[in-house]
């Protein structure tokens, strides 16, 4: 196994956590109310970017 830098591991773990959190939020919003998913996604995108 090649030795990878800690920065790479930190970035990859952050990306995985971000993807998991976004999937959980989308799933939760789908189970609560399917009409609020679009507005939630727009707010999340505006907040992250």
N, CA, C and O atoms as a Tinker XYZ file with bonds, in Angstrom:
   196  protein
     1  N      0.839000   -1.201000    0.000000    73     2
     2  CA     0.000000    0.000000    0.000000    64     1     3
     3  C      0.876000    1.254000    0.000000    63     2     4     5
     4  O      1.781000    1.379000    0.825000    81     3
     5  N      0.612000    2.174000   -0.915000    73     3     6
     6  CA     1.405000    3.408000   -0.929000    64     5     7
     7  C      1.027000    4.327000    0.233000    63     6     8     9
     8  O     -0.137000    4.415000    0.623000    81     7
     9  N      2.011000    4.989000    0.762000    73     7    10
    10  CA     1.768000    5.901000    1.884000    64     9    11
    11  C      1.131000    7.189000    1.377000    63    10    12    13
    12  O      1.694000    7.900000    0.545000    81    11
    13  N     -0.060000    7.467000    1.904000    73    11    14
    14  CA    -0.776000    8.665000    1.484000    64    13    15
    15  C     -0.648000    9.737000    2.556000    63    14    16    17
    16  O     -0.468000    9.442000    3.737000    81    15
    17  N     -0.743000   10.976000    2.121000    73    15    18
    18  CA    -0.563000   12.086000    3.049000    64    17    19
    19  C     -1.781000   12.227000    3.960000    63    18    20    21
    20  O     -2.890000   11.882000    3.552000    81    19
    21  N     -1.602000   12.719000    5.170000    73    19    22
    22  CA    -2.759000   12.918000    6.072000    64    21    23
    23  C     -3.780000   13.886000    5.522000    63    22    24    25
    24  O     -4.973000   13.774000    5.803000    81    23
    25  N     -3.300000   14.851000    4.725000    73    23    26
    26  CA    -4.250000   15.794000    4.136000    64    25    27
    27  C     -5.230000   15.085000    3.212000    63    26    28    29
    28  O     -6.420000   15.402000    3.200000    81    27
    29  N     -4.732000   14.128000    2.442000    73    27    30
    30  CA    -5.606000   13.367000    1.554000    64    29    31
    31  C     -6.650000   12.608000    2.361000    63    30    32    33
    32  O     -7.825000   12.585000    1.993000    81    31
    33  N     -6.228000   11.986000    3.458000    73    31    34
    34  CA    -7.182000   11.243000    4.281000    64    33    35
    35  C     -8.212000   12.175000    4.899000    63    34    36    37
    36  O     -9.388000   11.823000    4.992000    81    35
    37  N     -7.787000   13.355000    5.320000    73    35    38
    38  CA    -8.713000   14.305000    5.916000    64    37    39
    39  C     -9.753000   14.767000    4.895000    63    38    40    41
    40  O    -10.947000   14.828000    5.191000    81    39
    41  N     -9.282000   15.090000    3.694000    73    39    42
    42  CA   -10.214000   15.563000    2.660000    64    41    43
    43  C    -11.174000   14.455000    2.262000    63    42    44    45
    44  O    -12.371000   14.697000    2.109000    81    43
    45  N    -10.666000   13.249000    2.093000    73    43    46
    46  CA   -11.542000   12.148000    1.677000    64    45    47
    47  C    -12.571000   11.827000    2.765000    63    46    48    49
    48  O    -13.736000   11.572000    2.459000    81    47
    49  N    -12.149000   11.838000    4.020000    73    47    50
    50  CA   -13.111000   11.564000    5.098000    64    49    51
    51  C    -14.153000   12.666000    5.185000    63    50    52    53
    52  O    -15.325000   12.388000    5.439000    81    51
    53  N    -13.742000   13.916000    4.976000    73    51    54
    54  CA   -14.715000   15.004000    4.983000    64    53    55
    55  C    -15.708000   14.864000    3.846000    63    54    56    57
    56  O    -16.898000   15.123000    4.027000    81    55
    57  N    -15.238000   14.460000    2.685000    73    55    58
    58  CA   -16.140000   14.264000    1.559000    64    57    59
    59  C    -17.133000   13.144000    1.843000    63    58    60    61
    60  O    -18.320000   13.275000    1.545000    81    59
    61  N    -16.654000   12.044000    2.418000    73    59    62
    62  CA   -17.542000   10.929000    2.740000    64    61    63
    63  C    -18.578000   11.364000    3.771000    63    62    64    65
    64  O    -19.759000   11.040000    3.641000    81    63
    65  N    -18.144000   12.092000    4.786000    73    63    66
    66  CA   -19.085000   12.567000    5.795000    64    65    67
    67  C    -20.110000   13.513000    5.193000    63    66    68    69
    68  O    -21.294000   13.449000    5.527000    81    67
    69  N    -19.659000   14.389000    4.307000    73    67    70
    70  CA   -20.581000   15.310000    3.644000    64    69    71
    71  C    -21.610000   14.561000    2.818000    63    70    72    73
    72  O    -22.794000   14.894000    2.854000    81    71
    73  N    -21.174000   13.552000    2.073000    73    71    74
    74  CA   -22.112000   12.775000    1.260000    64    73    75
    75  C    -23.107000   12.037000    2.138000    63    74    76    77
    76  O    -24.299000   12.004000    1.832000    81    75
    77  N    -22.634000   11.447000    3.221000    73    75    78
    78  CA   -23.544000   10.731000    4.116000    64    77    79
    79  C    -24.561000   11.683000    4.742000    63    78    80    81
    80  O    -25.746000   11.361000    4.828000    81    79
    81  N    -24.106000   12.832000    5.172000    73    79    82
    82  CA   -25.022000   13.792000    5.780000    64    81    83
    83  C    -26.048000   14.282000    4.777000    63    82    84    85
    84  O    -27.226000   14.414000    5.110000    81    83
    85  N    -25.620000   14.552000    3.557000    73    83    86
    86  CA   -26.567000   15.021000    2.548000    64    85    87
    87  C    -27.588000   13.938000    2.219000    63    86    88    89
    88  O    -28.773000   14.229000    2.057000    81    87
    89  N    -27.133000   12.686000    2.119000    73    87    90
    90  CA   -28.084000   11.602000    1.846000    64    89    91
    91  C    -29.065000   11.438000    2.997000    63    90    92    93
    92  O    -30.252000   11.204000    2.770000    81    91
    93  N    -28.584000   11.557000    4.226000    73    91    94
    94  CA   -29.474000   11.437000    5.369000    64    93    95
    95  C    -30.489000   12.573000    5.391000    63    94    96    97
    96  O    -31.662000   12.349000    5.689000    81    95
    97  N    -30.053000   13.777000    5.080000    73    95    98
    98  CA   -30.972000   14.920000    5.058000    64    97    99
    99  C    -32.024000   14.730000    3.980000    63    98   100   101
   100  O    -33.209000   14.964000    4.213000    81    99
   101  N    -31.590000   14.304000    2.798000    73    99   102
   102  CA   -32.550000   14.094000    1.707000    64   101   103
   103  C    -33.534000   12.990000    2.068000    63   102   104   105
   104  O    -34.733000   13.122000    1.819000    81   103
   105  N    -33.041000   11.908000    2.649000    73   103   106
   106  CA   -33.925000   10.811000    3.038000    64   105   107
   107  C    -34.913000   11.260000    4.116000    63   106   108   109
   108  O    -36.091000   10.908000    4.061000    81   107
   109  N    -34.443000   12.032000    5.089000    73   107   110
   110  CA   -35.314000   12.520000    6.153000    64   109   111
   111  C    -36.393000   13.446000    5.593000    63   110   112   113
   112  O    -37.557000   13.363000    5.985000    81   111
   113  N    -35.997000   14.329000    4.674000    73   111   114
   114  CA   -36.966000   15.242000    4.083000    64   113   115
   115  C    -37.961000   14.484000    3.210000    63   114   116   117
   116  O    -39.136000   14.844000    3.144000    81   115
   117  N    -37.496000   13.449000    2.549000    73   115   118
   118  CA   -38.420000   12.647000    1.747000    64   117   119
   119  C    -39.442000   11.948000    2.632000    63   118   120   121
   120  O    -40.613000   11.851000    2.266000    81   119
   121  N    -39.013000   11.462000    3.788000    73   119   122
   122  CA   -39.943000   10.778000    4.667000    64   121   123
   123  C    -40.895000   11.762000    5.337000    63   122   124   125
   124  O    -42.041000   11.418000    5.624000    81   123
   125  N    -40.427000   12.988000    5.591000    73   123   126
   126  CA   -41.292000   13.970000    6.255000    64   125   127
   127  C    -42.240000   14.598000    5.241000    63   126   128   129
   128  O    -43.459000   14.498000    5.373000    81   127
   129  N    -41.671000   15.245000    4.233000    73   127   130
   130  CA   -42.511000   15.949000    3.254000    64   129   131
   131  C    -41.764000   15.980000    1.932000    63   130   132   133
   132  O    -40.648000   16.493000    1.851000    81   131
   133  N    -42.379000   15.436000    0.906000    73   131   134
   134  CA   -41.697000   15.326000   -0.383000    64   133   135
   135  C    -41.647000   16.663000   -1.110000    63   134   136   137
   136  O    -40.834000   16.828000   -2.020000    81   135
   137  N    -42.491000   17.620000   -0.739000    73   135   138
   138  CA   -42.509000   18.901000   -1.444000    64   137   139
   139  C    -41.439000   19.850000   -0.945000    63   138   140   141
   140  O    -41.118000   20.824000   -1.627000    81   139
   141  N    -40.876000   19.592000    0.230000    73   139   142
   142  CA   -39.871000   20.493000    0.785000    64   141   143
   143  C    -38.457000   20.079000    0.413000    63   142   144   145
   144  O    -37.501000   20.714000    0.858000    81   143
   145  N    -38.295000   19.030000   -0.390000    73   143   146
   146  CA   -36.950000   18.556000   -0.721000    64   145   147
   147  C    -36.236000   19.563000   -1.606000    63   146   148   149
   148  O    -35.057000   19.846000   -1.395000    81   147
   149  N    -36.941000   20.111000   -2.604000    73   147   150
   150  CA   -36.291000   21.031000   -3.530000    64   149   151
   151  C    -35.819000   22.283000   -2.813000    63   150   152   153
   152  O    -34.689000   22.725000   -3.016000    81   151
   153  N    -36.667000   22.855000   -1.981000    73   151   154
   154  CA   -36.261000   24.065000   -1.268000    64   153   155
   155  C    -35.116000   23.770000   -0.301000    63   154   156   157
   156  O    -34.220000   24.598000   -0.135000    81   155
   157  N    -35.138000   22.600000    0.339000    73   155   158
   158  CA   -34.064000   22.237000    1.253000    64   157   159
   159  C    -32.755000   22.087000    0.488000    63   158   160   161
   160  O    -31.710000   22.553000    0.944000    81   159
   161  N    -32.808000   21.437000   -0.670000    73   159   162
   162  CA   -31.592000   21.273000   -1.459000    64   161   163
   163  C    -31.058000   22.620000   -1.924000    63   162   164   165
   164  O    -29.846000   22.836000   -1.930000    81   163
   165  N    -31.946000   23.525000   -2.312000    73   163   166
   166  CA   -31.498000   24.848000   -2.749000    64   165   167
   167  C    -30.857000   25.596000   -1.597000    63   166   168   169
   168  O    -29.825000   26.244000   -1.775000    81   167
   169  N    -31.458000   25.513000   -0.415000    73   167   170
   170  CA   -30.883000   26.195000    0.751000    64   169   171
   171  C    -29.527000   25.586000    1.103000    63   170   172   173
   172  O    -28.591000   26.313000    1.435000    81   171
   173  N    -29.413000   24.257000    1.033000    73   171   174
   174  CA   -28.145000   23.620000    1.351000    64   173   175
   175  C    -27.075000   24.021000    0.344000    63   174   176   177
   176  O    -25.935000   24.293000    0.722000    81   175
   177  N    -27.433000   24.058000   -0.928000    73   175   178
   178  CA   -26.444000   24.436000   -1.930000    64   177   179
   179  C    -26.014000   25.890000   -1.740000    63   178   180   181
   180  O    -24.833000   26.214000   -1.867000    81   179
   181  N    -26.978000   26.765000   -1.434000    73   179   182
   182  CA   -26.624000   28.163000   -1.205000    64   181   183
   183  C    -25.754000   28.304000    0.041000    63   182   184   185
   184  O    -24.882000   29.171000    0.101000    81   183
   185  N    -25.994000   27.454000    1.029000    73   183   186
   186  CA   -25.223000   27.563000    2.264000    64   185   187
   187  C    -23.808000   27.028000    2.069000    63   186   188   189
   188  O    -22.852000   27.629000    2.559000    81   187
   189  N    -23.661000   25.914000    1.367000    73   187   190
   190  CA   -22.333000   25.318000    1.191000    64   189   191
   191  C    -21.502000   26.087000    0.174000    63   190   192   193
   192  O    -20.286000   26.194000    0.329000    81   191
   193  N    -22.131000   26.621000   -0.857000    73   191   194
   194  CA   -21.353000   27.315000   -1.882000    64   193   195
   195  C    -21.432000   28.825000   -1.674000    63   194   196
   196  O    -20.840000   29.586000   -2.439000    81   195
